[in-house]
Amino acid sequence: MAGYDQTLEPFLWRAEKLYPDREIVSRTHEGITRSTYAEYGDQVRRLANALEDAGIETGDRVATFCWNHDRHFETYFAVPSMGAQLHTINPLLPAEHVQYIVENAADRIVFVDPSLAEKLAATYDEAAFESVEKFVVVGSEVPDVELPDAVDYDSFVAGHATEYEWPELDQEASAGMCYTSGTTGKPKGVEYTQQMLWSHTMAMLTPQGLGIEDSDVVMPVVPMFHVNAWGMPYATTAAGAKHVYPGPAPEPADLAQLIEEEGVTITAGVPTVWLGLLEYLQENTVDLSSLETIVIGGAAAPRSVIERFDELGVEVLHAWGMTETSPVGTVAHIKADLQDAPAEVRHEKRSKQGLVAPGLEFKVVDDEGNDVAWDDDAAQDFGELLIRGPWVTDSYFERPDADEDSFDGSWLRTGDVVTVDDDGYVKIVDRTKDVIKSGGEWISSQELENAVMAHDAVAEAAVIGVPHERYQERPVGIVVMAADATISKDELESELVESIREEYPKWWAPDAFVYVEEIPKTATGKFSKKDLREEFGDRSLVEGEAPPDRE
Ligand code: ADP
C-alpha cells in the first residue's frame, strides 16, 4: 500500500522547492502583478491560516466568483489542501442559477473580484445566500456595493502566519466543485476529489495529455471558474512551469500583449477566443514566435482555425472534455505511426476531438445499447460516447434524478454523439440534443458549422434544426459575416451551398441562412443553440418545398 494518498499539496511543495524563482504573472484590475513560487507558497499558507481563523473546517465549501488571476490561483491550493472544498462559480450564469448553486452548495465564504462585486450584489438574495458568512473582495478595498459582511482580501489575510501544517488528507476527500452551465434545467454540481484532480494533473503532464514541461509558459484563457481552467493551473504547478493569468474579461489585444511580453508557449480556450484573436491579427502585428501550442476545446475547433494557426507556426491541439470529466478526456495528438502520413490525413486527424487520454476507457453505443464499430468508412456509424476512469465522476451532487439518465454503473453517458475511426480518433458529431433529424437521417450541426465557418466571408456561424412538416427538421445556418467581407449575401449563400454539397450528402445543405450581428453565447462562451432555436426555430424559414438544389 502507498504510504501517502494522491493529493494536490505535494505539487505545490515541489514547485516551491525546485523552482522558487519561477514566476506567476497576472493581469489584474490594478495592472500586471508578479510573484514567484517561493512567494506564492507563503501566500497560500497565509490564506489557509486566514480561512481557518474565519472558521473554515474540513469539508466546508469556499466559493470564488472571479476571473483568472494570482489571487484566484491562491485559493486553488489553499482551500483543498486544508481539507475544504473549492467551489468555483461562473459569474456569467444568470442570477437565478447563481442563487440556486450557492444555496445548493451551502458555500460559507465567497471570494469575489472587484469588477464582479456589483454583479454579485445584484444577485444577492438573503435566503439563497443564507449559508454565506463572509464575502472577500479580491483587492485592497471594498467597493461601494450592497454585500453584507464584506472585507477586502488584504485585510482578510493581514497579520496571518506564512507557516501552516497541512493535514494528511484522504484521497477521497472533496477538493473541488463546479456546476455545469445547465443549458437545460438547473445546473448540476460535480464534485472533484483530491484523487480525481491528482490523476487528471498527472495525465495532463504526459505527452499524450498536454505535455506541460518546466520550460513552458502557460496561459489559461479558459476561465478558472470553468472546470479549474481545464486543470492547467495544477498541471503547470506540477511541472514547475511559469503561469500567466489574463485577468478580468481579457480582449484579444490583452492576450496578444501577454503572449508577446511574457513569452507564452502554451495557451488554451474555447474556439470563440481564438476566432477573436485571429480577427485581431488581421489588423495588428503581433510577435507570436514564443507560442507553440493552443489547446482548443469546449466546442469543436473549426478546421479553418487550426489551419490558420498552422500558417502562423502555432500548433492547435484539439481536446474534448466535460465538467464531469475534470475535464480533459481526449486530445488530438498525431500518433507516431501517422507522423509520415500525408498532410491531408494529419489535418483530418487533428481536427477530430482525438485520442482518449491514458487512464480512461470509452465505448460508443447505438440507441439499443449495442457497441458501434470503429470504422473509417461508415459515416452513419454514430453512437453515444460513454466514458469512465479515475477523473470521471460517477454522480452529480444531490441529483439522483439526473444520475439515473447520466450514469450507467461506472460509465458516464456523455450526451455526445461520436464516430471513431480505425486509428481510434474520436470525432464529436454533435450533442444528442443538437443533432438535426431530417427525413429519418441524421445531419451533424457541427460539421455544417465547420463547413460554413471555413468561408473567408464568415466570422461566426451556427446551424440549428428547425421543425419541418415533411422532414421533421431542416438545417438553418445563422451567420455573422466577417467585417471585411465584400461578397453579397446571395453570392455567399450559393458558395456555401455548393461547398457543402461537394463534401456532404446534398440534403445536408441548409434550407435557409439568416444573417445576424452576433451569435448569442452561453456562460461558458459556446454558441447558445437554445437561444438560437428560440429565436429562429420558426418553421416558416424552411416550410414548403426545399430549395431545389438541396433536395
Ligand atoms: P457546459 O455544458 O457547462 O458548457 P462542459 O464543459 O461540461 O460545459 O461541456 C461539455 C460539452 O462540451 C461536451 O459534452 C461536448 O458536447 C462539448 N465539447 C467539449 N469539447 C468539445 C470539442 N472539442 N468539440 C466539440 N464539442 C466539445
Boltz pocket constraint, residues with backbone or C-beta under 6 A from the ligand:
constraints:
  - pocket:
      binder: B
      contacts: [[A, 179], [A, 180], [A, 181], [A, 182], [A, 227], [A, 296], [A, 297], [A, 298], [A, 299], [A, 300], [A, 301], [A, 318], [A, 319], [A, 320], [A, 321], [A, 322], [A, 323], [A, 324], [A, 327], [A, 353], [A, 414], [A, 415], [A, 416], [A, 428], [A, 430], [A, 431], [A, 522], [A, 524], [A, 526]]
      max_distance: 6.0
